[in-house]
């Protein structure tokens, strides 16, 4: 039979180890660097951590109002600094030094157990220390989660929630898209739209030009390649109305600009199909080349110009 005293000591040791592990899971620490010198009045905060997974570095901009106790020191002096960022998921406490340009020091993060309970009550699993820290940095809050749930986005992975906050895929953004006919866009699509500037205003502008319910990947592609509403209007003024989205993107990729079309029309090349315009740019049918061929052969078509360039004809 085991000695009761030994069993009690073993139990106490086990509890101490569990408490120690729990403390490590709920806290983190590292170094911070803050810059006051942004043109927009915000501050740039860089956080450096070393964890069991390696080194971590991240930098984001914040409003001064995102912190408690942070203010710009008077000119000409360095002051001791203590301030904090308190969010639903946890609190980050900063200590160090600041002057008028910025400062640096060390930070400690403590997770909020009440948020952990709220998180689990929503049907999620355990929230890791790294996730709680990222939720605090990017303000993945109770309200954000509740708003997403009301819009049909439930039990999203932590990394998706963080990505949405980083890129501004807010509940308001989702509601605006829904009012325009884009209901329950996948999270990757929402984030991609935010990254590339496919805003509700962009969608409305396209809608006014006759482009209704363009697929999300089409909207993103248009933004990536610069197929803007202005580009569409310029083409429309040249007689190219309601060109398919894929063709608009192809025109932008290959440099079929409104100016290129306009100068071709001035040379007498009218109503050239879009695929022929793209082919002309791909095969380097420049305005100068078109002009010289027009002067030499008179009535020459766009396809003949391309054919001559392909085969080296002059």
Secondary structure, 3 states (H helix, E strand, C coil): CCCHHHHHHHHHHHHHHHHHHHHHHHEEEEEEEEECCCCCCCEEEEEEEEECCEEEEEEEEECHHHCECCCCCCCCCCEEEEEEEEECCEEEEEEEEECCCEEEEEEEEEECHHHHHHHHHCCCCCCCHHHHHHHHHHCCCHHHHHHHHHCCCCCCCHHHHHHHHHHCCCHHHHHHHHHCCCCCCCHHHHHHHHHHCCCHHHHHHHHHCCCCCCCHHHHHHHHHHCCCHHHHHHHHHCCCCCCCHHHHHHHHHHCCCHHHHHHHHHCCCCCCCHHHHHHHHHCCCCHHHHHHHHHHHCCCCHHHHHHHHHCCCC
